[in-house]
Amino acid sequence: MKPKSFLSKFKSSVILLALFSISLAQAQMSNADVSEDSVVRSFEDPSLEWGACPPFMPEGCNIAVLHGDPSKSDVDVLFKVNGKSSIPNHWHNSHERMVLLTGKMQVTYTGESTQTMNVGDYAFGPAKKPHTAKCISKDPCILFIGFGEPLDAFAIEE
C-alpha cells in the first residue's frame, strides 16, 4: 500500500467519523427538544404563580416563572411592580431580553442615558451591567424577561 493512499483513506475516515458524530449529536438534541411541550401563557392568566422579588426590590414587586427553572439557564419570567415604583440599582450575572407588557418604564444602565419603554418595546440588558428602573405609569408595569443564565439579582449599595 502506498503511503499517500493510506493517509488519504485515513483522512477520509476521520472526516466521515466526525460527520457521523455531529449528526448523532444533532439527532439526540432534536429528540430532547421534541419531548418538551410548547408553552403559551398570558400575563393575565389567573393560574400564574406570583412569588416575591428579592428583599431590596420595592414593596409589591412579584415574579412569575413562565418557562424553565430559575436555578438553570434559559428561564423566562414576568416581573411586576406597582405604578410609580423605583427599582434600585442592581445587576445580574445574565443578560436580559425584555418586552414591556403593561405600563411605562424608564431604564438607566450605568454610563448610558435613561431610556423609556412603552408597551410592546423590546430592550436588551448586558450581563453584569448595573441598572435602575422606574415604573412611571400609575398602573403596574409588567415586564417579560428572558435570562440566558440562572435568575439572580444583586443590589448595589449606594
C-alpha positions in Angstrom: 0.0 0.0 0.0 1.3 3.4 -0.9 1.8 5.9 2.0 -0.2 8.6 0.2 -3.2 6.3 -0.3 -3.2 5.2 3.3 -3.1 8.9 4.5 -5.9 9.8 2.1 -8.1 6.9 3.3 -7.2 7.8 7.0 -8.3 11.5 6.4 -11.5 10.3 4.7 -12.3 8.0 7.6 -11.7 10.8 10.2 -13.9 13.2 8.3 -16.7 10.6 8.0 -16.4 9.8 11.7 -16.6 13.5 12.6 -19.7 14.0 10.3 -21.4 10.9 11.9 -20.6 12.2 15.4 -22.1 15.6 14.6 -25.2 14.0 13.0 -25.7 11.8 16.0 -25.4 14.7 18.4 -27.9 16.8 16.4 -30.3 13.8 16.4 -30.0 13.5 20.1 -30.6 17.2 20.6 -33.6 17.1 18.3 -35.1 14.2 20.2 -34.6 16.0 23.5 -36.4 19.1 22.1 -39.3 17.1 20.7 -40.1 15.7 24.2 -40.7 19.2 25.6 -44.2 20.7 25.3 -44.8 24.1 23.8 -46.0 26.9 26.1 -48.5 29.7 25.6 -49.2 31.9 28.6 -50.8 35.3 29.2 -49.6 37.8 31.8 -53.3 37.9 32.8 -53.6 34.1 33.4 -55.1 33.7 36.9 -53.2 30.4 37.4 -49.8 32.1 37.2 -47.9 31.6 40.5 -46.5 35.0 41.5 -43.7 35.0 44.1 -41.8 37.7 45.9 -38.9 39.6 44.5 -35.6 39.9 46.3 -35.9 41.9 49.5 -34.1 45.0 48.1 -36.9 45.4 45.4 -39.9 47.7 46.1 -42.9 46.6 48.0 -45.5 44.9 45.8 -42.8 43.5 43.4 -43.6 40.0 42.1 -42.1 37.4 39.7 -43.8 34.6 37.9 -41.9 31.9 36.1 -43.3 31.3 32.6 -40.8 28.7 31.4 -37.7 27.0 32.7 -36.1 26.6 36.1 -34.8 29.8 37.7 -31.8 27.9 39.0 -30.8 26.9 35.5 -30.0 28.7 32.2 -32.7 29.9 29.8 -35.5 30.9 32.1 -38.4 33.2 31.2 -40.2 35.3 33.8 -42.7 38.0 34.3 -41.6 40.9 36.6 -44.3 43.1 38.0 -44.0 46.3 40.0 -46.6 48.7 41.2 -47.1 52.0 39.4 -44.7 54.8 40.4 -42.3 52.2 41.9 -38.5 52.7 41.7 -36.2 49.7 41.2 -32.9 50.2 42.9 -29.5 49.9 41.3 -28.7 46.2 40.8 -27.1 43.8 38.3 -27.5 40.2 37.1 -25.0 37.5 36.0 -27.1 37.0 32.9 -28.0 39.3 30.0 -31.7 40.2 29.9 -34.1 40.2 26.9 -37.2 42.2 27.9 -40.5 43.3 26.5 -42.8 45.7 28.4 -46.3 44.3 28.5 -48.1 46.9 30.7 -47.3 50.4 32.0 -44.5 52.7 31.1 -40.9 52.2 32.4 -37.7 54.2 32.4 -34.5 52.2 32.5 -31.0 53.5 33.1 -27.8 51.5 32.6 -24.6 52.8 34.1 -22.8 55.1 31.7 -25.9 55.4 29.4 -28.8 57.8 29.0 -32.2 56.9 30.5 -34.4 55.2 28.0 -38.2 55.0 28.2 -40.0 51.7 27.4 -43.6 51.8 26.2 -45.9 48.8 25.9 -44.5 46.4 23.3 -41.0 47.8 23.4 -38.0 45.4 23.5 -34.9 46.0 25.5 -31.6 44.2 25.9 -29.6 44.5 29.1 -25.9 43.2 29.2 -24.8 40.8 31.8 -23.3 42.3 35.0 -24.1 45.9 33.9 -25.7 47.9 36.8 -29.0 49.5 36.1 -32.1 51.1 37.7 -35.6 51.4 36.6 -38.8 53.2 37.4 -42.4 52.4 36.6 -43.5 55.9 35.7 -47.1 55.0 34.9 -49.9 55.0 37.6 -50.7 51.4 36.6 -48.4 48.5 37.3 -45.5 47.7 35.0 -45.3 44.1 33.8 -42.1 43.1 32.0 -41.3 39.9 30.3 -37.7 39.0 30.9 -35.7 36.1 29.3 -32.5 35.3 31.2 -29.7 33.3 29.5 -28.2 32.2 32.8 -29.8 31.3 36.1 -32.1 34.0 37.6 -30.3 36.3 40.1 -30.2 39.9 41.1 -27.6 41.7 43.3 -28.3 45.1 44.9 -25.7 47.8 44.7 -25.4 49.7 47.9 -25.1 53.4 47.3 
